[in-house]
Amino acid sequence: MKVGAYFDMRNPKRWHRDPVELYGAFPELCEEVEHVGLDAIWVTEHHGFDDDYLPSPLTLLAAAAVRTKRVRLGTGIVVAPLHSAAEIAEQSAVVDLLSGGRLDLGIGAGYRPPEFALYGADMASRYRTNDNRAREVRALWASGEVTPKPAQERLPIWMGYLGPKGARRAGRLGEYLLSPDARLWEHYRAGLAEAGHDVAKARMGGGVQAWATDDPERDWPIVSKHLAEQMNSYRMHARVGYDDLPPYKPVDPEAVRQRRPRGFTSSDYFVFGSPVEVADFVHDYSAGAPVDTVYFWASLPGMTHEQALRNIRVIGEEIAPLLRASERGQTP
């Protein structure tokens, strides 16, 4: 199993950092991801968040491409309906060439009305548009209508769908599914078979909401504050533009810590414990499905550069070996 670190570049007012310093420190974190033996760097996209959530994932990955030599570089996700197929195809090709063929392109439909308004995109058709972007990007690369072509002969496209219907859509497209939730495997597999794709080539993977430490009780008071910032920000911004939704209720980090996935959203659980406990959760969560990559937050909103470095080392030196060793049937 490949293991990666995930960045969203949030900069909340409570712990505000100079944005030049925050972004300037990103290449060093990428080098550390590679140094500790991790397999991938993943980034994401949102617009108009008051904590300066990363708006341009492929641009950021271009910086990662020139500061690393081995790790895969993934978008989890590009909000595809906000961008033309040509734009996605061209930017992806440039990052793939800069990295020597290491890009994984994850795309998703989005869900925030303000983002669609900002880009003049149609939110009502976002799922259909997202599916079409995968088809169109592949066609543009194959035809040579956009240049240059990516370095990879078939650059991986991951569909960022979290529920059964989306998993089936990803299968019908013949692309990978950006979710490590084994409950979606039967739906993804059904879509692949329905469209005549080779089920043996199926791949799943994605983010896991977890944090590992050798002393959970010592670190929970710190992690819980930043976790609350992360989840409250999502809850608040997810409601903007929806007049029929009630105001969000601030999250209780302790309650979230006790939960395990119930629905198919990525925000209804949080695993906090030892590296062994986190690795055990990942194996249970993905068991029986063709999950070959997972990634964890490099840091939570407002954490310092030093805290991010320490967490990257925990992921690389303690979690990743457990996942790889148990996968091979070895004793870590």
Beta strands, then each sheet from edge to edge (+ up, - down):
strand 1: 2-7
strand 2: 40-43
strand 3: 72-75
strand 4: 78-79
strand 5: 103-108
strand 6: 157-159
strand 7: 176-177
strand 8: 204-207
strand 9: 210-212
strand 10: 271-273
strand 11: 291-297
sheet 1: 4+ 5+ 3+ 2+ 1+ 11+ 8+
sheet 2: 4+ 5+ 6+ 7+
sheet 3: 9+ 10+
end
